[in-house]
Structures are given as structure tokens and as C-alpha cells.
Amino acid sequence: MKYFLKLNVVSILYALMVFVPLELMLNVYRISRLTNWKIGTVNILTGITLIIEIIGGTILILFLTKKWLRGRKANFFTVILWVPYFVLLIYVIASLFPITNGGDTPNPVTGLLALGGLIVYPFYILILNFACITNDNKTIGTV
């Protein structure tokens, strides 16, 4: 049961890692309107946040996967498990903060970028899981 909870926590972190930059990217106009910042400033801060989250999130996920999940084959369920949490986060935010101003709607190209990122994201998760399994096998063999 503990493994199941740890697997779900890691999956929630995977969902948050893609959710936060996506929401920042989709809500550039809303953030600009509410904070009175220029759109260029919001884009720069979104990019910086994206880079920090990718680096920090990858390190955190690698650490948690090595420590909690210990190279089991069931880790590959995270490739699928992050999707329901991501959909739940999108639904909650869209329900709590609906777009009431027509100027806040994102550009159609932003949706294409989001779809491209969401298609590539499971391969990123697979690469992280493979890295943790191969590192665990190497350390076990040398002990």
C-alpha cells in the first residue's frame, strides 16, 4: 500500500511539472492584465519559471524515484498515471478561474505548442524511469 501511495505522489508531481508551465503559457494575457506587466515581461518570467521547474523537477523526480520506488518495473505506470491528475488539475483551475474577459483567451498557436509538449511528455517520463532503473542496477551489482 505504501508503494502505491508513493507511486501516486510521484505521478502527481509529474502532472504538476507539466501543469504549471502550461497554465503560465496559456494565461499570459490574464497575468499581464492583472499585474499590469508588459507581455514581454510575463513571457520572460514564464520562460525562467519553465527552465527552473524542468531542472528542479527533474532532480526531485530522480531523487524520489530512486529513494521511494527503487527501480521496480511498476514505475512505468507513472507514464499513464499522471494523465488523470493533470486532467483533474485542469478541470479544477478552469472551474475556479473561468475566462470572463474575452481578451484573456490564448492564441491558437499556444494550443498547438501545448499539444506538442503533451505528446512528448510521456517519453520524458520513460527516459527518467529508464535512467533510475539502470542506475539502480549498476549500484546493486557493485555492492
C-alpha positions as CSV (number, residue, x, y, z in Angstrom):
1,M,0.0,0.0,0.0
2,K,2.9,2.4,0.8
3,Y,4.4,1.8,-2.7
4,F,1.0,2.6,-4.3
5,L,0.8,5.9,-2.4
6,K,4.4,6.8,-3.3
7,L,3.7,5.9,-7.0
8,N,0.7,8.2,-6.9
9,V,2.7,11.1,-5.3
10,V,5.3,10.8,-8.0
11,S,2.6,10.8,-10.6
12,I,1.0,14.0,-9.1
13,L,4.5,15.6,-9.2
14,Y,4.7,14.7,-12.9
15,A,1.3,16.2,-13.5
16,L,2.3,19.4,-11.7
17,M,5.6,19.6,-13.7
18,V,3.6,19.9,-16.9
19,F,0.6,21.8,-15.5
20,V,2.3,24.8,-14.0
21,P,4.3,25.9,-17.2
22,L,1.2,25.1,-19.4
23,E,-1.0,27.3,-17.3
24,L,1.5,30.1,-17.2
25,M,1.9,29.8,-21.0
26,L,-1.9,29.8,-21.6
27,N,-2.7,32.7,-19.2
28,V,-0.1,35.2,-20.4
29,Y,-2.7,37.8,-21.3
30,R,-4.6,37.4,-18.0
31,I,-1.4,37.6,-15.9
32,S,-0.4,40.7,-17.9
33,R,-3.8,42.3,-17.3
34,L,-3.9,41.6,-13.6
35,T,-0.3,42.6,-12.8
36,N,0.0,45.5,-15.2
37,W,3.2,44.0,-16.6
38,K,4.1,44.0,-20.2
39,I,3.5,40.8,-22.2
40,G,7.2,40.5,-22.9
41,T,8.0,40.6,-19.1
42,V,5.4,37.9,-18.5
43,N,6.9,35.8,-21.3
44,I,10.4,36.1,-19.9
45,L,9.2,35.2,-16.4
46,T,7.3,32.2,-17.8
47,G,10.4,31.0,-19.6
48,I,12.5,31.4,-16.5
49,T,9.9,29.5,-14.4
50,L,9.8,26.8,-17.1
51,I,13.6,26.3,-17.0
52,I,13.8,26.3,-13.2
53,E,10.9,23.8,-13.0
54,I,12.4,21.5,-15.6
55,I,15.8,21.4,-13.8
56,G,14.5,21.3,-10.3
57,G,11.6,19.0,-11.0
58,T,13.8,16.5,-12.9
59,I,16.3,16.4,-10.0
60,L,13.4,16.0,-7.5
61,I,11.7,13.3,-9.5
62,L,15.0,11.4,-10.0
63,F,15.7,11.6,-6.3
64,L,12.2,10.4,-5.3
65,T,12.1,7.6,-7.9
66,K,15.5,6.3,-6.7
67,K,14.6,6.6,-3.0
68,W,10.9,5.6,-2.9
69,L,10.3,3.4,-6.0
70,R,13.7,1.7,-6.1
71,G,13.8,0.6,-9.7
72,R,10.7,-1.6,-9.8
73,K,9.1,-2.3,-13.2
74,A,5.8,-0.9,-11.8
75,N,7.4,2.6,-12.0
76,F,6.4,2.6,-15.6
77,F,2.8,3.1,-14.6
78,T,3.7,6.7,-14.0
79,V,3.7,7.2,-17.8
80,I,-0.1,6.7,-17.6
81,L,-0.9,7.8,-14.0
82,W,0.0,11.4,-14.4
83,V,-2.8,12.0,-17.0
84,P,-5.8,11.7,-14.6
85,Y,-4.1,14.1,-12.2
86,F,-3.3,16.5,-15.0
87,V,-6.9,16.4,-16.2
88,L,-8.2,17.0,-12.6
89,L,-5.9,20.0,-12.1
90,I,-7.0,21.5,-15.5
91,Y,-10.7,20.9,-14.5
92,V,-10.3,22.5,-11.1
93,I,-8.5,25.6,-12.3
94,A,-10.9,26.0,-15.2
95,S,-13.8,25.8,-12.8
96,L,-12.4,28.1,-10.2
97,F,-11.0,30.7,-12.6
98,P,-13.1,30.8,-15.8
99,I,-12.2,33.2,-18.6
100,T,-14.5,36.2,-18.1
101,N,-12.7,38.7,-20.3
102,G,-12.5,37.9,-24.0
103,G,-9.1,39.4,-24.3
104,D,-7.7,36.7,-22.0
105,T,-8.2,33.8,-24.4
106,P,-4.9,32.4,-25.6
107,N,-3.7,32.3,-29.2
108,P,-4.5,29.1,-31.2
109,V,-0.8,28.5,-31.7
110,T,-0.4,28.2,-28.0
111,G,-2.7,25.2,-28.1
112,L,-0.5,23.6,-30.8
113,L,2.6,24.1,-28.6
114,A,0.7,22.6,-25.6
115,L,-0.3,19.6,-27.6
116,G,3.2,19.0,-28.9
117,G,4.5,19.2,-25.3
118,L,1.9,16.8,-24.0
119,I,2.7,14.3,-26.8
120,V,6.4,14.4,-25.9
121,Y,6.0,14.4,-22.1
122,P,5.4,10.6,-21.7
123,F,8.7,9.9,-23.5
124,Y,10.4,12.3,-21.0
125,I,8.8,10.2,-18.1
126,L,10.0,7.0,-19.8
127,I,13.6,8.3,-20.1
128,L,13.6,9.3,-16.4
129,N,12.3,5.9,-15.4
130,F,14.9,4.1,-17.5
131,A,17.6,6.2,-16.0
132,C,16.6,5.3,-12.5
133,I,16.3,1.6,-13.3
134,T,19.7,1.4,-15.0
135,N,21.4,3.4,-12.2
136,D,19.8,1.1,-9.5
137,N,21.0,-2.0,-11.4
138,K,24.6,-0.6,-11.6
139,T,24.7,0.3,-7.9
140,I,23.3,-3.1,-6.9
141,G,25.8,-5.0,-9.0
142,T,28.8,-3.2,-7.5
143,V,27.9,-3.7,-3.8
